Amino acid sequence: MRKGSNVPVPVSAVRIELGWREGPGVPDADASALLLQESGKVRSDADFVFYNQAVHASGAVRHEGKRTAGGSVTDTLSVDLAGVEPAIETVVLAASADGGNFGQVPGLHIRVLDAANGAELARFDSEDASVESAFVLGELYRRQGAWKFRAVGQGYGTGLAGLATDFGISVDEPQPAAAPAPASGPSPAVHPAPAAPPAPVRQPAPPAASPASPVRLTKVTLTKESPAVSLTKQGGTSGALRVNLNWQVHKQFKGWGSKLGRALAMHADLDLDLCALYELSDGSKGVVQALGNAFGSLHQPPFIHLDGDDRTGAATSGENLTVNLDRKDAFRRILIFVTIYEGARSFADLHATVTLQPQHGAPVDFSLDECTVPSTVCALTLITNTGGGELVVQREARYLIPERGVSPQRTVDYAYGWGMNWTPGRK
């Protein structure tokens, strides 16, 4: 499609794929959607769907997350057009660059797919991006009761914050630190920013029914140097915490892992299992895993649930583990780990990303370092209740090697001192 052109969307539900090619120096990108009324503004901050607010209250628009395959990355939104509220006239489809600009993002495009069968209904390729850090790539809009898609291609130099505020979203952005007070005399009053700062964030009058707390755009990435974060301080104190593991197989192998890596790459049926050891405040302990159908429960102990068994690693809607933060006082600690169930003998040459998405507060993610040992189990993250209801997420990224005849689960137990009794299980 050309910029400004439009096509009919004759289906009741669509998937929106924001796509680009990965590579050295290419920043990450994130898809988002804004639901606009006839005025061209949102009704409230709840009409913004993005990585920190993944599901619209109506359920009609969802941020589904990323997948990587064959050197390409996609971030996906789903839109149930039949379920979009009558007051909404337009669903703006946007992208924001994390740590760079879109001139550094090759192959940037947006696709509209029929949610029922995956057929492509429209595609728009952005070819003129430069210093923009946010883009409106397209929009779904109503005309005489029918939906259409328009290719837009409008860039913003002020990032996701500037784009969101243009449509009436109230954004909670970190403010620069005030200048130091003079050595003597009273501290100066704190005044608003100058009239023309380098990257202004315009604050329109808040729309009616806007939530008291503005939208937070921040994300948290854990590293070896900064391996922990408090969910409580990030605002993740209630609702559901979703944990996702997304992985891909590397095609470059070296050293001792070359044979294992080549074997791993050829296994289309690679099956990694996301699991959790838990210890509750009453002293009870257990495991949540697909093995033995121990999927857990969100609304009764252990207040942790595994919702499926993904065998690809590519779908964020596949295998996810959910923790009920409304019952955070019931937890002492939760250790989330992953095991190889079948399809490979080691984690060698796997690249994986772990994402913890609280219902409220900033998402927390980190990458796993490339495995350099013949490991079949990896401790991902330890969530600890430090007292007073504060939950701290600790990046572990720790590959373990089971001894002969010792299961991966028992290996994790020994390493972290859980002290459980284990029996063989199947799934």
N, C-alpha and C positions, 0 to 999 in steps of 0.2 A: 504494500500500500504506500501511496505518497502522503506526505504530511498534509493534513487538512481533509483528506478524503474519508468517506464513511461507507460502511457496509451493513446490511441487516444482520441481526443475530436471531435466527428463527428457532431457538431452543429455549428450554425452561431453566437450564443451569449450565454454567461454563466454568472452566479452569483457565486461569490467567497465568501464563508462564513468563516471568522476566528471565532472560537468558544472556550469557556472555561467555567468553573463553577465558579460562584461567591461565596464569603464567607468572613469571617473576615480575615483581613490582606492580601487579594488578591488584587494586584495592577490592575489598569485598563490597557487595552491593545488597541492598535490602528492598523488597517490594512492600508497598503499602497501598491502602485504599481510603478515600474520603467519600462519605455519603453526603451529598448536597441536596438541599431543598431548592425550590424554584429561585430563591434569591441568589443562588450560587455560593451560599455559605452552609456550614454544618449547623445542625440544631443545637448540638452540645459537643463537648470533647469526646463523648461516647461514640460519635460518628466517625472516628478515626480508627482504622484497623491496621496494625503494624506489629513488629516483633514484641513490643511490650504490652500490647492489647490485642490479642490474637483473634478474638471472636467478637463480632458485633452482638449487641444485646438481642437483636431479632434472630440471630443465628444465620442470617442470609449471607453474610460475608465473613470469610475466615482466612487467616494467614496460616498456610499449611507448612511452610518451611522449605529448606534447601535440599538439593541433591546434586551430587557430582558424578559425572560419567563421561568417559572418553575425552577428557580435557575440557568439557563444558560444564557450566554451573547454571542451575535454574533455581529460582525462588518462586514459590507458587501461592496464588490466592485462589479461593473458590468462591463463586458468586451464584447463589440460588436466585435467579432473576424472578421466579414466580413468588419468592418469599420476601422480596424487597418491599418495604413498607410504602404505601401509596404517597406519603409525603415526600419521598425521595425521588428526585428527578434524574440525578446523575451520580454515577459512581466513578470518581476520578482514580486512575491507575497510575501510580507514581513509583519512582525508584530513588534511592539515596545512596551515595558512595561513602563508605566507611574508611576514613584515612586516606583520601585522595580525591580525584575528580574524574569525570566520565571521559575526558580525553585520554585517560590511562586504561580505559575498559574496552578491550576489543570485542567486536561482534555483538554489541548491545542491541537487544531486540525484545519485542513483546509479542506473544502469541495468544490468541483466543481459541480455546478448544472446547468442543462439545463434551460436557462432563459425562455424558452417557456412553460415548464410544471413542472419545479421543480424537475425532476428526477435527482438522484445523479449519476454523471459520475465518480467521484473519491473522495477518502478521505484519508488523511494522518494524523496520530496521532503522535505528538511529545512526546517521552517517555524518553529522556535523557537530558532535559534542567536542568541547574543549575544556574550559576551566569550570564548567558547571559541576556542582556537588549534589544536585538533586534535579530530577527530571519528571515532568508529567509526560508519559509516553502515549497514553491514550485515555479514553473515557467511554463508558457504557452509558447511554442516555435513552430516555423514553421519547417516542414520537407517536402520538395518536394511539397509545396503548401498546405499541410494539417497541422492542429494544433494538438499538443500533450501536455500532462501535465506530468511534472516530479516532484516527491517528493524529496525535497532537504534537509531540516533540518540542515542548517548551521547557527551557532550562532555568535553573535557579543557582546563583552563586552563593546563596546564604544557607545551603544545606537543607536538611529535612525540617529544621526549625523554621526557616524562612518560608518554605513551601506550605507547611502546616498553618502558620499564622496568617498567611494570605487567604486561607479558606475559613478562618474564624476559630482555629484551635488555640487554646491558651497553653503555652509551652513553658515548662519549668526548666530553664537553662541555667547552668552554673554561671555565677557572676564573677568577674575578675576581682582579685583581692584589692582592697582599698590601699592607697599609698600609705607608707609608714608615717606615723605622727611625728611632728618635729620634736627635737630633744627637750624643748621646754614649751610651756604654754598649753592651753587646752587642746584636746584632740579635735581635728577638723570635723565638721559635719559631713556625712556621706551624701553626696549629691548624685542625681541621675547621670547616666553615661552622657558623653558629648552628643551633640545633635547628629553627627555623622560618623559613627564608629565604623571600623573596617567591615564588619559583618553584622549589620543591625538585625535585630529580631523585632519586627513590628508587633505591637500588642493592640489589636483592635478591641473595641468594646466587647466584653464577653457576651456571648449569646445567652438567651434565656435558658434556664435550667442547666447551665454549665456546672459541672461538679466543682466543689470547693477547692480541690487540689488539682493544679494544672497537670497536663500530660508530661511524663518524664521520658526523654529520648535516650538516656544513658544506657550503655551496655558494660558489662564487667567481663574482662578476659583474665583468667588466672594463668600465671607463668611460674617457672621455677623460682624466680626472684620474688614474686608476689603471689604465693600459692593459696591464700585464704581470703575469705570475705564473709562478713556477717549478713545473712539474709535479713535479719531484723533491721539492721541499719539501712539496708537497701529497700525496705518497705515490704519485703516478702514475709508477712506475718500471718496470713490467712489464705483460705482457698486451696486450690490444688497446685502442687509443684510437679511439673512434668519433666522427666529425665529422658533424654534421647541420646542414643549412640548412632552416629552416622559414619560409615567407613567405606573405603575404596581400596582396591588392590593395586599396588605399584607394579610396574612392568620392568623396572630396572633392578637388577639383583647383583650382589657382589659378596665376596667372602664366603664364610661358612654357610650362609643362608641361601646361596644361589640355587641349589637343587630344591630346597624346601620352598623357596619363593616361586620358582617356575611351576612346581606342583600346585601351590596354592592358587596361582593365577589361572590355572586351567580348571579349577573347581568352580563350576557355576552354582553348585549346591552348598557353598560355604555357609555354615550355620553357626553364628555367634549367639550366645544366650546372655541377655542382660539379667542380672540377679541382684539380690540385696540380702545381706545379713542385717538383722535388727536386734536391738536390746531395748526393751521398754522400761519405763520408770518403775514398774512393779517387779522387775528382775527377770521377766520372761524373755526368752530368746527364740529365734527361729530364722527361716530363710524364705524368701519369695523368689520363685524361679519356675520356668516351664517344666523342668525335670520333676516328675512325680505330680504334675498338675498343681503345684503349690503356688497358685496365682495370687493368693492373698485377698484382702478386702479393704475398701476405702472407709467403710462406715462401721466397722468393728475391728478389734485387734487382728492384724498389726497396723491397720490404717495405711497400708501400702498395697498397691495393686499393679500387677503386670498384665497388660491388656492384649498381648498377642505374642507370636513367635515369628519375627521377620527373618527370612533367610537370605536377604539381599543386602541390607545395610543402606539402601538408597532412599528409602521412603521414611520421612519423618512421621508419617501417619501409620507406619508399621508397628514395630516393637517399641513401646514406650512403657516406662515405669512411673507411676503416679503416687505421690505422697500427700496425705491429707494434712495440710498445715493447720487446719482448725483444731486438730488434736496434737499439736506440737508438744504440749506438756506431757503427753504420754511417752515421748521418746527420750532415751538417753543417747543413743547413737545409731546411725544407719551407715553401713558400708556397702556401696554400690560397686559391683565388679562384673566382669564379662569373662565368659569361658568359651573355648572352641568346642562345640559339641560334635561336629563332623565336618569333613570337607578339607581339612588341612591339619598339619602337625605342629604348626607354630604361628605366632603373630608376625613372623618376619615379613617385612615388606608390605605390611598394612599401614595405611594412614587413616586415623580416626579422629573425629571431633565429638566431644561430649558437650551437651547443652542442657542446662537446668533452667527451666522457664517457669518462674513463679507466676501465679495468676495476678498478683500485684507486685510491683517492683521490677527492677532491672533483670534481664536474663543474664545468666552466668555461663560462660563457655570456656573451653580450653582444648588444645590439641594434645594428642598422645605422641610422645617422642617415638621415633622408629625403634622397633624392638631389635636388640642386638644379642639376645639369648634365646635358646629353644624353649619358649614359654607357651603354655596353653591357657593361662589365666592371668588376668590383669586387674588389679585393684584400681578403680577409677577415682572415686571420691568418697570422703568420709564426712558425714553430716553429724555434728555433735551439738547436743543441748547443753550449753555451758552453765545453765542455771538461770532462773528468772525468765525462762521462755525464749532466750536468745539462741538462735541456730546459726552455727558457723559451718560454712562449706570449705573443706580442705581438698585441694588438688593432690591426688596420690600418684596417678600415672605410674604405677609400680608393677612391673612384670615379674611373675613368680614362676619357678620351675618345680612342678610336683616331683616328689621322690617316686621311685618305682612302686607301683601298686597303691599310691595315694591319690585320691580324687582331687580335682581342682578345688572343689568346695572345701574339702578338709584342709587343703594347702592354705587357702585364704584364712580359714579359722585359726590354724596354727600361727600364721604370721601376725594376726591381730588379736590373738588371745580371747577368742569368743567362748571356747570351752564347751562345744556342743558334741553330741553323739550322732554319728552318721551311719546311714544304711544305704545300700544300693537303690537307685531309682531309675525309672524309664519315662519317656514321653511319647 
